Amino acid sequence: EVQAPERIFEPPAGISLLDVRWDNGLRLVGYVLTEVSVTLYWTNDEVVQTNLRRFAHVLNAEGAMLQVIDGVPVDWTRPIASWLPGEYVVDTLSLNVVRGQTLRIGFYDSVTYARIPRENTDVFDLIIP
């Protein structure tokens, strides 16, 4: 049985707000940290028709990679091409991130492995306060 995903069109409340934009219209609008997870809140300005993967890397203060999560958002259940413009997608990652570490987030094309650009880079670094 195929089930349609729950679609949220109201901005999330109670999150740490961000406004991080990639050149293809994907936006990271906020996050919530717990001891064992990071929840990312995404939206998009337009339909993205490319098969993209989201990556999240946890780096220590020296820049060494400690943890990696790579794949389709929401535990492989919400391909980015299925997102509707203005929809909010809640993407919880099982990561243990602590103060002083960096959460590096980005997207890449699953066929060419080319990263999706944003401003003068292709990642967003969230330094955990």
C-alpha contacts under 8 A as a table, 3 or more apart, distances in Angstrom:
res1	aa1	res2	aa2	distance
5	P	78	R	7.77
7	R	87	E	6.51
7	R	88	Y	7.25
7	R	89	V	7.58
8	I	87	E	5.62
8	I	88	Y	5.32
8	I	89	V	7.07
9	F	86	G	6.28
9	F	87	E	4.80
9	F	88	Y	5.82
10	E	87	E	7.86
10	E	88	Y	7.29
11	P	88	Y	6.96
12	P	15	I	6.95
12	P	41	Y	7.83
12	P	88	Y	7.76
15	I	30	G	5.93
15	I	31	Y	5.65
15	I	32	V	5.60
16	S	30	G	5.27
16	S	31	Y	5.37
16	S	32	V	6.28
17	L	29	V	5.85
17	L	30	G	4.26
17	L	31	Y	6.79
18	L	28	L	6.45
18	L	29	V	4.60
18	L	30	G	4.70
18	L	31	Y	7.68
19	D	27	R	6.68
19	D	28	L	5.98
19	D	29	V	4.94
19	D	30	G	7.33
20	V	27	R	5.44
20	V	28	L	5.06
20	V	29	V	6.57
20	V	124	F	7.47
21	R	25	G	6.61
21	R	26	L	5.95
21	R	27	R	4.52
21	R	28	L	6.61
21	R	118	R	6.36
22	W	25	G	5.72
22	W	26	L	5.33
22	W	27	R	6.28
22	W	116	I	6.93
22	W	117	P	6.01
22	W	118	R	4.27
22	W	119	E	7.31
22	W	122	D	7.85
23	D	26	L	7.33
23	D	116	I	7.16
23	D	117	P	5.77
23	D	118	R	5.13
23	D	119	E	7.31
24	N	46	E	7.95
24	N	48	V	7.09
24	N	116	I	7.46
24	N	117	P	7.98
25	G	44	N	5.32
25	G	45	D	4.95
25	G	46	E	5.93
25	G	48	V	7.73
26	L	42	W	7.25
26	L	43	T	6.11
26	L	44	N	4.39
26	L	45	D	6.59
26	L	46	E	7.91
27	R	42	W	5.64
27	R	43	T	5.27
27	R	44	N	5.59
27	R	45	D	7.78
28	L	40	L	7.11
28	L	41	Y	5.92
28	L	42	W	4.67
28	L	43	T	6.60
29	V	40	L	7.93
29	V	41	Y	5.63
29	V	42	W	5.81
29	V	43	T	7.05
30	G	40	L	6.13
30	G	41	Y	5.16
30	G	42	W	7.46
31	Y	38	V	6.91
31	Y	39	T	5.38
31	Y	40	L	4.57
31	Y	41	Y	5.82
32	V	38	V	5.81
32	V	39	T	5.12
32	V	40	L	6.83
33	L	36	V	7.99
33	L	37	S	6.09
33	L	38	V	4.68
33	L	39	T	6.49
33	L	97	V	7.89
34	T	37	S	5.24
34	T	38	V	6.34
35	E	96	N	6.08
35	E	97	V	7.30
35	E	98	V	7.94
36	V	94	S	6.03
36	V	95	L	5.68
36	V	96	N	4.84
36	V	97	V	7.62
37	S	92	T	6.67
37	S	93	L	5.48
37	S	94	S	4.50
37	S	95	L	4.70
37	S	96	N	5.91
37	S	97	V	7.64
38	V	92	T	5.75
38	V	93	L	5.26
38	V	94	S	6.65
38	V	95	L	6.14
38	V	96	N	7.76
38	V	97	V	7.78
39	T	90	V	6.75
39	T	91	D	5.49
39	T	92	T	4.05
39	T	93	L	6.05
40	L	90	V	6.04
40	L	91	D	5.08
40	L	92	T	6.19
40	L	93	L	7.87
41	Y	88	Y	6.55
41	Y	89	V	5.76
41	Y	90	V	4.93
41	Y	91	D	6.30
42	W	88	Y	5.49
42	W	89	V	5.03
42	W	90	V	6.59
42	W	91	D	7.62
43	T	83	W	7.97
43	T	85	P	7.23
43	T	86	G	5.91
43	T	87	E	5.55
43	T	88	Y	4.73
43	T	89	V	6.21
44	N	47	V	7.24
44	N	83	W	7.48
44	N	84	L	7.38
44	N	85	P	5.27
44	N	86	G	5.78
44	N	87	E	6.94
44	N	88	Y	7.91
45	D	85	P	5.13
45	D	86	G	6.14
46	E	84	L	7.36
46	E	85	P	4.91
46	E	86	G	7.90
47	V	81	A	6.58
47	V	82	S	7.91
47	V	83	W	6.77
47	V	84	L	6.22
47	V	85	P	5.98
48	V	80	I	6.62
48	V	81	A	5.08
48	V	83	W	7.73
49	Q	80	I	7.77
49	Q	81	A	4.85
50	T	80	I	7.89
50	T	81	A	6.37
50	T	109	D	6.90
51	N	79	P	7.41
51	N	80	I	7.11
51	N	81	A	6.65
51	N	109	D	5.97
51	N	110	S	5.76
51	N	111	V	7.46
52	L	72	V	7.29
52	L	79	P	7.54
52	L	80	I	6.47
52	L	81	A	7.88
52	L	107	F	6.36
52	L	108	Y	5.49
52	L	109	D	4.61
52	L	110	S	5.43
53	R	70	D	6.75
53	R	71	G	4.90
53	R	72	V	5.12
53	R	73	P	7.48
53	R	107	F	5.49
53	R	108	Y	5.44
53	R	109	D	6.41
53	R	110	S	6.06
54	R	70	D	5.80
54	R	71	G	5.44
54	R	72	V	6.00
54	R	73	P	6.41
54	R	105	I	7.37
54	R	106	G	5.85
54	R	107	F	4.53
54	R	108	Y	6.73
55	F	68	V	7.34
55	F	69	I	5.71
55	F	70	D	4.32
55	F	71	G	6.47
55	F	104	R	7.93
55	F	105	I	5.67
55	F	106	G	5.44
55	F	107	F	6.00
55	F	108	Y	7.89
56	A	68	V	5.85
56	A	69	I	5.23
56	A	70	D	6.40
56	A	103	L	6.56
56	A	104	R	5.50
56	A	105	I	4.58
56	A	106	G	6.79
57	H	65	M	6.59
57	H	66	L	7.38
57	H	67	Q	5.68
57	H	68	V	4.63
57	H	69	I	6.54
57	H	102	T	7.93
57	H	103	L	5.69
57	H	104	R	5.00
57	H	105	I	6.58
58	V	65	M	5.87
58	V	66	L	5.46
58	V	67	Q	5.05
58	V	68	V	6.54
58	V	95	L	7.95
58	V	97	V	6.84
58	V	101	Q	6.79
58	V	102	T	5.67
58	V	103	L	4.73
58	V	104	R	6.34
59	L	62	E	7.57
59	L	63	G	5.16
59	L	64	A	5.28
59	L	65	M	4.50
59	L	66	L	5.56
59	L	67	Q	7.36
59	L	101	Q	5.68
59	L	102	T	5.05
59	L	103	L	6.46
59	L	104	R	7.44
60	N	63	G	5.23
60	N	64	A	5.50
60	N	65	M	6.66
60	N	66	L	6.75
60	N	100	G	7.28
60	N	101	Q	4.80
60	N	102	T	6.47
61	A	64	A	7.57
61	A	100	G	6.21
61	A	101	Q	5.64
61	A	102	T	7.33
65	M	68	V	7.58
67	Q	95	L	7.31
69	I	93	L	7.51
71	G	75	D	7.72
71	G	76	W	6.48
72	V	75	D	6.56
72	V	76	W	4.39
72	V	77	T	6.92
72	V	78	R	6.49
72	V	79	P	5.63
72	V	80	I	7.41
73	P	76	W	5.54
73	P	77	T	6.71
73	P	78	R	5.54
73	P	79	P	6.52
73	P	80	I	7.43
73	P	91	D	5.80
74	V	77	T	5.49
74	V	78	R	5.72
74	V	90	V	6.98
74	V	91	D	4.70
74	V	92	T	6.46
75	D	78	R	7.66
75	D	91	D	7.80
76	W	79	P	6.96
78	R	82	S	6.66
78	R	83	W	7.50
79	P	82	S	5.53
79	P	83	W	7.30
80	I	83	W	5.43
83	W	87	E	6.58
83	W	89	V	7.86
84	L	87	E	5.41
97	V	101	Q	6.53
97	V	102	T	7.85
97	V	103	L	7.50
97	V	128	I	7.46
98	V	101	Q	5.84
98	V	128	I	6.53
99	R	127	I	7.92
99	R	128	I	4.96
99	R	129	P	5.32
100	G	127	I	6.42
100	G	128	I	5.42
100	G	129	P	6.27
101	Q	127	I	5.97
101	Q	128	I	5.62
102	T	125	D	6.18
102	T	126	L	5.49
102	T	127	I	4.36
102	T	128	I	5.93
103	L	125	D	5.70
103	L	126	L	5.03
103	L	127	I	6.34
103	L	128	I	7.32
104	R	123	V	6.41
104	R	124	F	5.61
104	R	125	D	4.48
104	R	126	L	6.32
105	I	123	V	5.49
105	I	124	F	5.19
105	I	125	D	6.48
106	G	115	R	7.41
106	G	116	I	7.25
106	G	122	D	6.49
106	G	123	V	4.67
106	G	124	F	6.41
107	F	115	R	5.73
107	F	116	I	5.49
107	F	122	D	7.84
107	F	123	V	7.71
108	Y	113	Y	5.53
108	Y	114	A	5.35
108	Y	115	R	4.00
108	Y	116	I	5.45
109	D	112	T	5.57
109	D	113	Y	4.85
109	D	114	A	5.41
109	D	115	R	6.35
109	D	116	I	7.31
110	S	113	Y	5.42
115	R	122	D	6.20
116	I	122	D	5.79
117	P	120	N	7.48
117	P	121	T	5.92
117	P	122	D	4.19
117	P	123	V	7.47
118	R	121	T	5.47
118	R	122	D	5.16
118	R	123	V	7.04
119	E	122	D	7.58
